[in-house]
Amino acid sequence: MEVKSKIFIVIFALLSFYFIGQGVYMHSQVNELERELNSAQDNYFIQSKAVRDSAESGSNLNAYLVQIEQLPSELSKLKLIGLGKMIMGVYVLLFGILIALVMLPERMKDIVKKR
């Protein structure tokens, strides 16, 4: 019983650190995407309104516009899902601690019986 409970707690701890690591990794990608978005906005809005409106289909200017429209949703996805994964990791760790605390009286009973 003792070895199983230790393995169970270790699995919960590793699982929680896995979720927390995923969340931190997703949040670390946000800065890079924000730089891409700012660069695309700078390259797009530096042109006059007439040049932007007369841009041909498939041109670099339209590619910047597509980036400007798509990156904010990607940024919010990384932020929200990353935060959710970090919260999930903390929840799993707390649940593992709760399980360990619930098992504590049984382990103490076994220790007292051995004496």
C-alpha positions in Angstrom: 0.0 0.0 0.0 2.8 2.4 0.9 4.6 2.0 -2.5 1.4 2.4 -4.5 0.5 5.6 -2.7 4.0 7.1 -3.3 3.8 6.2 -7.0 0.3 7.7 -7.1 1.5 11.0 -5.6 4.6 11.1 -7.9 2.3 10.6 -10.9 0.1 13.5 -9.8 3.1 15.7 -9.3 4.6 14.9 -12.7 1.2 15.4 -14.4 0.8 18.8 -12.8 4.2 19.9 -13.8 3.5 18.8 -17.3 0.4 21.0 -17.5 2.2 23.9 -15.9 5.1 23.5 -18.4 2.7 23.5 -21.3 1.1 26.7 -20.1 4.4 28.5 -19.5 5.5 27.4 -23.0 2.4 28.8 -24.6 2.8 32.1 -22.7 6.4 32.3 -23.9 5.2 32.2 -27.5 3.0 35.3 -27.0 5.9 37.8 -27.1 7.1 36.4 -30.4 3.6 36.6 -32.0 3.1 40.1 -30.6 6.3 41.2 -32.3 5.1 39.6 -35.6 1.8 41.4 -35.3 3.4 44.8 -34.6 5.7 44.3 -37.5 2.9 43.5 -39.8 0.9 46.5 -38.6 3.9 48.8 -39.1 4.5 47.5 -42.7 0.8 47.7 -43.5 -0.2 51.1 -42.0 3.0 52.9 -43.2 1.4 52.8 -46.7 -1.1 55.5 -47.6 -4.8 54.6 -47.7 -4.9 54.8 -51.5 -2.0 52.3 -51.8 -3.6 49.9 -49.3 -6.9 50.0 -51.1 -5.4 49.5 -54.6 -3.2 46.6 -53.5 -3.5 43.6 -55.8 -4.7 40.2 -54.6 -1.8 38.1 -53.4 0.5 41.0 -52.8 2.7 41.5 -49.7 0.4 44.2 -48.5 -2.6 41.9 -48.5 -0.4 39.2 -46.8 0.2 41.8 -44.0 -3.5 42.5 -43.8 -4.2 38.7 -43.4 -1.6 38.5 -40.6 -3.1 41.5 -38.9 -6.6 39.8 -39.0 -5.4 36.4 -37.9 -2.7 36.9 -35.2 -5.0 38.5 -32.5 -7.1 35.3 -32.4 -3.9 33.2 -32.2 -2.6 35.4 -29.4 -5.8 35.2 -27.3 -5.8 31.4 -27.8 -2.3 31.1 -26.6 -3.0 33.3 -23.6 -6.3 31.7 -22.6 -5.3 28.1 -23.2 -1.9 28.6 -21.6 -3.5 30.1 -18.5 -6.0 27.3 -18.4 -3.3 24.6 -18.6 -1.4 26.3 -15.8 -4.5 26.4 -13.6 -5.2 22.8 -14.5 -1.7 21.9 -13.4 -2.1 23.6 -10.0 -5.5 21.9 -9.6 -4.0 18.4 -10.3 -1.2 19.2 -7.8 -3.7 20.2 -5.1 -5.8 17.1 -5.8 -2.7 15.0 -5.4 -2.0 16.7 -2.1 -5.6 16.1 -1.0 -5.3 12.4 -1.9 -2.1 12.2 0.1 -3.8 13.8 3.1 -6.7 11.4 2.9 -4.2 8.4 2.8 -2.3 9.7 5.8 -4.6 8.3 8.6 -4.4 4.8 7.0 -0.6 5.0 6.8 -0.4 6.2 10.4 -2.6 3.3 11.5 -0.3 0.8 9.8 2.8 2.4 11.4 1.1 2.2 14.9 0.1 -1.4 14.3 3.7 -2.4 13.5 4.9 -1.0 16.8 
